[in-house]
Amino acid sequence: MIKVLIVDDSSVVREFMAHMLSSDPGIEVVGMAISGEEAVRLVSEKKPDVVTMDIHMPGMDGYQATRTIMETFPTPVVIVSGSLGVNDVSNSFKLFEAGALAVVLRPPGMEDAGYSVARKVLVQTVKLMSEIKVVKRFPKQGKVNVSRIHLPPSENLKVTDIQLVAIGASTGGPMVLQTILSNLPNDFPAPILIVQHIARGFVAGFRDWLATSSSLPVSVAVNGEKIKPGKVYIAPDEHQMGITKGPKINLCKLPAENGLCPSVSFLFRSVSEVMGSKAIGILLTGMGKDGASELKMMKNNGAITIAQDEASSVVYGMPGEAVKIGAATKVLPPAMIAAALSDLCNNQPL
């Protein structure tokens, strides 16, 4: 049984959440907290496998409660947002800075047509996050001086004409992406395409959150738009994102790959076919194997490929699989990935 602690200051929401989660035979609600202070105490007493966290609460809010939990009794935290309003979405992503792992939209009432799907997403997210037994909190990092980071000796690989960077990430990815993008210079010469596995409806807010700490322009990708140097493109909901010659963004309403849409595998395969050796592929923290085989395809076609290292990964599934099958040219922590990108795109040896 997966033990869950529900945190919300609304008694109606707490009971609604308890009903939805308890209806799954694999989940047991072991407690309900009405405040951040009570949440911290109950995590210590009940030792839940997962905490579902409200954002807005009197006294200690969701951010403070999540941060305190991660500093005292590290436990997977799932943010349950009550709306997709600008402020709520922005605050949701701030909780990632405190150590939360995932964000989902609270399901509508049971009479709503979207209830069943939203409940399924909530339950699946809770179950997936319960598998993360050791949670690392990623405090917000300032910019690092990449000129002082020296990469280890290697095969003296050189890149003379990098035209695109493709990045894939899942659980734990938002904070890593923030670290990488915030440490790239504003004259970074290559476009960056990102597939981040995230709950439906949060992509625009994710874009806005990343943009606050990046000197590069960040946008949600639009089908057919020409890819511009120094710009960051994020895959939208329910579309596979690839590229065509030009290069241009190619968004497709195609089936999920590895159970995911957008899929990192689709992006990497497309980039490999169009760009060959003129690309960099990066696979970050996340569950499963999405993108691992296709990262090796990129490497085999001459691209530079990087996997996040185990020590800095919340979940070493995707990058770990890439390392296991020999898909990564380099295995690096986030700050050194930013340094490597800057060096490579300025024609420095890796």
N, C-alpha and C positions, 0 to 999 in steps of 0.2 A: 504494500500500500504506500502511495505517495502522500506524505503528510504536508498539508498546506495551511498557512496562516494568512487570513484575509485582513487587510488593513484598509479601512475606509471610515470616514466620520459620519456617513449616512447609514442609519439602521436599515432603511429600505434597500440600499445597494448591498449592504453586507449580507442580508438574507437572500437577496437575488443571486449574488455570487455563490453563496453557500449551496443554494439549491442547484445551480448549474454544475458546480464542481462535484458535489456529493452524488449527483445522479450517475456519475461515471464510477463503475465498480472498482477501479484502480486508484481512486483518490479518496482520502479522508481529510475533512476539514478539522484540524485540531485546535483551532482558536480563531477568534475575531477581535481585532483591536480597533478602537475608535480614535486613536491618536498615535502620533509618532512615538511618544514616550512609552505608551502601552505596547506598541509594536516591538520596541527594543527589549522590553522586559519579557514579553511572551516568546520572543525568539530564544532567549536564554533559557526559559522554563520548558517550553514545548519542543524545542529543537526540530522545527519543521524542515522539510526537504526543499520547500519553495515558499516564498512570500509574494503575494500579490499586493502591490502597493498603489494606493491613491496618491495623487499629486498634491491637491490642496487640502490642508487640514489645519485647524487652529493650533497654535503652539508650535511644536516641532512638525514641520511639513514633510512631504514625501522625500525631498532632497536630503534634508538633515537626517531623517530616519534611515534612509538607505545608506548614507555615508557612515552613520554610527554603527549600523549593523555590520557593514563591511569591515569596519575597523575593530569590532569587538567579537562578533560571532558570525564570520563570513557565511552567507547563505544566498543561494540564487534568488534574485529579486526580479519579478516581472512587473513592469509598469502597466497599470490598467487605466487608460485614458478615457474620460467621460465624453470627450468630443474631439473633433478635428479642427477646432478653432485655432487661430494663429497662436494665441497665448498658451493654450493647452499643449499643442504640439511642440512649441518651443521649450516649454517647461519639461515635457517628456524627455527630450534629448539632453537637457541639463542633468537629468537623473542618470544618464549614462556616465557622465563625468563623476558621479558619486559611486558608481560601481554596478548599476543595474545592467542586466544582460539582454533584456528584450522588452518590447513595447507592443501592446495590443489595444485595440479599441474595445471598450466595454460593449458587450452584445446589447442590442435593443430589447424591448419587451417581447415576451413570448408570442404575442399576437402579430409581431412584425414579420414580414416575409423573409427578412434577412437573418432572423434569429438563429436558425439551425446552423447555417454556415458560420456565423460569428461565434457561436458557442463551441463549435468544433475547433475553430482556430484557437480559442482560449484554452481549451482542454489540451490540445496537442502541444501548445507552447509550454504550458505548465509541465506536462510530462517530459518534454525534451529538456527543459531547463533543470529538471530534477536529476538528470543524468550527469550534470556537472557537479562533481563532488568537491572539488577545490576551486574556489572562486577567487580570482585575483582582482583587486581593486586597482583601476588605472586612474590615478589622480591627474587632473588637468596639467599638461606639461607646457612650459613656455618654449619658445624657439631655442633650438640648439645651434651652436656655431658649427655648421657642417664642415668648415675648413679645418677644424681641429679633429675631425674623425678620420682615422686612417684605416682603410680597409685592409684585411690581411692579404699577404702575397697570394697570387693566383696564377692562372694560365696566361696572364698578360693579354686578356681579351680586350679588343678595342672595338668601339662602335663609331663609325664615321658619319652615319646619317640616320639617326633614330627619328622616326616620323610619328610614332604613336606609343603610348603606354596604356596597357590594359590591366585593370586590377579587379580581383574577385574577393569578396569577403562575406562572412556570415556572422555567427554568434561572436560577440566581442569586437566586431569590425568597426563600428562607428568611431570608437575612441582611437583605434589605430589609424584609421583614415584621417581623422583630425590631426593626429601627430604628424603624419607624413605630409599632408597638404600644407599645414601651418609652417613647415620647415622648408618648403620649396620657395625659391626666389621669385619675385614678381615678373622676371624676364625668362622664366622657365620656357624653353622653346617648343616643347612637344605637347600635343593634346593628350588628355587623360580620360579614358573611358572606364566607368566604374559600374560593376554589378554588386550591389549590397542586398543580401536577403533581408527583407524587412516587411512588417505587416502592411497589408494593403491600406492605402490612404495616408501613409506617413512620408511618402517620398518628397513631396514639396517641402514639408517641415524639415526633413533631413537635409535637403539642399540649403535651406535658409540657415540652418545651424552650422553646417560646414562652412558656408560663405562668411560667417562672422569671424572665423579664425584663419581664413586663407586669403592670401594676396592675389590669388588667381580667380577669375570669374567662374562661378559654378552654376550650372543649369541642369534642368531635367531634359534629357535628349528628345528631339523632335524628328520624326521620320523625314528623311530626305535632306536634312540640313547639312551643309558642308562643314566638315570638321576643321576647326581653326586652331592654330598653334597656341599653346599657353592657356587653353580653356579646358575646364573640367565638365564632363558630361555624365549624368547619372541615369541609369536605366529606369524607365517608368514602370508602373504597375502593369502586370498581366501582358507584357510584351517581351519577346525575346529580342535582345539588342545585339546587332552585329554591324558590319561595315561593308560598303561596296566601294568600287574604285572611285577615286576622286580626291581623298576619300570622303564618303558621305555616311551619315547615320542610316542604318537599315533596321526599322522596327517591324517585327512580324508577329501576327496572331497565330502562333504555332503551339503545339502541345508542350507541356512541361518536359524538361529533361532532368533526370535525377529527382523527379517530383517537384521541380522548381521552375517558376517562370516569373521574372527573368532568371536565366541560368548562366553561371560562369562558363560552363562548358560551351554553350552556344557562342558567347563572346570570344573566348580564346580560339575556338576553331575558325571562326570568321576572320579574326585578326591574322591568324597563321596563314590562311589561304590567300589573303589579300596583301599582307605586308611582308610575310616571310621573315628575313633577317633584319628588317628595318623596324622592329618592334621590341618592346620590353613587356614581359608578362609577369605579374606579381600575384601570388596566392596567399591570402591572409587567413587569420584565425577563423574557425568555423567547423561545424559538425559535418560528417559525411565525406564524400569524395568529389563533390562537384568541382569541376575544373582541373583536377589532377592529371588525368590522361591527356587532356587538351593542352595543358602546360608543357607536357613532354612533347606533344606534337609541335608546339611553338619552338621548343629547344631543338628538335630534330630539323626544323626548317631554318635554323640559324639565329633565332631570336635569343636575347639574353633573358633568362628566367630566374625569378627570385621567389623563395618561400619564406614566410615568417618563421622565426625560430621557436622552439618549444617553450623556452622559459618565459617568453613574453606573450604567448598565445593563451587566451582563455580556454579555447578548445583546440587541440592539435590534430583534429580530424583531417580537414582539407589540406593544409600545408604538410602534415605528417605523411599523408598518402603520397603527395608529390615527392617528398624526400625519399620515401621508400622505393618508389619506382624510378628514381634517378631523373626526375623531371626538372630539378632546380639547379641552375648554374651556381647560385649562392643561397645560403641560408642566413638570414640577418634579422636583428630586432628592428622595430619601426624607425627609430631615429637614424640608424645606419642605412635603412632602405631609402630614406629621404636623401642622405648623403650620396648614396650610390646613384640615384637618379640624377642628381645635380652633376656629378662627375661624368656619368655616361653621356648625358646630353650636352656636355661641353667637351666631348671627345677625349676624356681622360681614361686611362686604363682602369679596368675593374680589378 
